[in-house]
Amino acid sequence: MAMLDGSIVNVALPRIGAELHAPVAGLQWILDGYLLALASLILIAGSLGDRYGRRRTFLVGVVWFGAASVLCGLAVSTEMLVITRVLQGIGGALLTPGSLAILQSTFAHDDRGRAIGVWSGLGGIAAAIGPLVGGVLVQVWSWRLGFLINVPIAVVCVWFARRYVPESRDETATGRLDVRGSVLGAVGLAGVTAALVEAPTRGLADPLVLGAVVVGVGGLALFVWLQLHETTPLVPPSMFANRTFSLANGLTFVVYAALGGVLMLLVLQLQVSLGYSPTAAGLAGLPITIVMLLLSGRSGALAQRIGPRTQLVVGPLVLAAGMLLLTRVAPGASYPGTVLPAVLVFGLGLATMVAPVTATVLAAAPDEHAGVASGINNAIARSGSLIAIAVLPAIAGLTGESYSDPVALTAGWRMSLLVCAGLAVVGAVLALGVSNSVLTAEDVAPQEKLPLGKCLHCAVEAPPTHVRG
């Protein structure tokens, strides 16, 4: 639901901008308002799941997300839509880490690679099929239907979760929640985002921009200081002592920044510069869905068998190649000769990398911190996208309503792709330092291993304690 919604909004941006008369900064805030709430609160949401129950937190998030989606669908101005998107992001923060932590705490060690591969694959498929679904919904009625479609999905999700998902929590969790850290993180990210979004139009000397810089940098600095001195921090510094955990999260940041920038601009480029309808723009990305569907589960299982390093190096490089191919997507370009090869390579890179990097981050953290590790990785991924969406339009020279001009948009599109391809290459370099044995089960005693498909512990009360993450 969360991943589908994000990509539906991307394809609906031209129609939203036209109906609400939103400039580039308005479109950025519609995307970044959601990501800001998600990235800021996902850390404390992971802790809430570990402490009060992962299924319970997940269910609250689903209901909240559905209710906020209704408000998004009723928005009558850019400002109202931004506010309701922030509310939607709060629900996304509650449900996203909970879903992954449930898998990590419920499945046996040997099964997790495949389970997380399926989770990543379905999430990737939802993100990829979103433009198609969004295009159809926009053309059937309005961009508003792209938000309202979340309501029946939420109802079905709540029914299945209550019926089939066991509750799990970290029984060792003690102390108070780091609410101060969560607030400082949110304030810091909000300040930095505001400065990056508003600086191109207001100028660096504008009081609002200068104030946002001070608030953002100061908030993030205080957040880091608090995490180093807090007894129960949102982000335990000890987790980053593990080199693989740190490098995998660094890879996540740069690669998801690249993905956020490409996915934001791709549907704009197809609709504005190539004249695609919303539905056609969605169909153009369908090969990404097919590749993810066919290969993501296998990619997770392969990483479990041979180690993740190869895929974490090759995947971002293939992504970079796909981004370079996308630079050829310009007015007059044909779909079979230009768009199709680029999205196929792009999808192959995603399928190669997404499941292994998620499994690597969780495997490098202790089982009892599954929710925290998932929250950290999700926050870093969303922060990467948040920063990219705030920065790339300025790098590409897109301001005001210039995104509606095919010439200006194409020039900005190509510049953005070069930047994003460079970020993907940085991710591949970081992956060279990842431990290749992090997903192996060699530290589990032979008598404790079970055949694939058998679960060591149903995790009704707590995650397994005899299998390391």
Sequence and secondary structure as in RCSB ss.txt:
>XXXX:A:sequence
MAMLDGSIVNVALPRIGAELHAPVAGLQWILDGYLLALASLILIAGSLGDRYGRRRTFLVGVVWFGAASVLCGLA
VSTEMLVITRVLQGIGGALLTPGSLAILQSTFAHDDRGRAIGVWSGLGGIAAAIGPLVGGVLVQVWSWRLGFLIN
VPIAVVCVWFARRYVPESRDETATGRLDVRGSVLGAVGLAGVTAALVEAPTRGLADPLVLGAVVVGVGGLALFVW
LQLHETTPLVPPSMFANRTFSLANGLTFVVYAALGGVLMLLVLQLQVSLGYSPTAAGLAGLPITIVMLLLSGRSG
ALAQRIGPRTQLVVGPLVLAAGMLLLTRVAPGASYPGTVLPAVLVFGLGLATMVAPVTATVLAAAPDEHAGVASG
INNAIARSGSLIAIAVLPAIAGLTGESYSDPVALTAGWRMSLLVCAGLAVVGAVLALGVSNSVLTAEDVAPQEKL
PLGKCLHCAVEAPPTHVRG
>XXXX:A:secstr
 HHHHHHHHHHHHHHHHHHHT  HHHHHHHHHHHHHHHHHHHHHHHHHHHHH HHHHHHHHHHHHHHHHHHHHT 
 SHHHHHHHHHHHHHHHHHHHHHHHHHHHHHS HHHHHHHHHHHHHHHHHHHHHHHHHHHHHHHHT TTHHHHTH
HHHHHHHHHHHHHH      TT  S   HHHHHHHHHHHHHHHHHHHHHHHH TT HHHHHHHHHHHHHHHHHHH
HHHH SS SS GGGGGSHHHHHHHHHHHHHHHHHHHHHHHHHHIIIIIS   HHHHHHHTHHHHHHHHHHHHHHH
HHHHHH SHHHHHHHHHHHHHHHHHHTT  TT  IIIIIHHHHHHHHHHHHHHHHHHHHHHHHTS GGGHHHHHH
HHHHHHHHHHHHHHHHHHHHTT  TTGGG HHHHHHHHHHHHHHHHHHHHHHHHHHTTS TTTT  TTS GGG  
 TT  S   SSS  SSS  
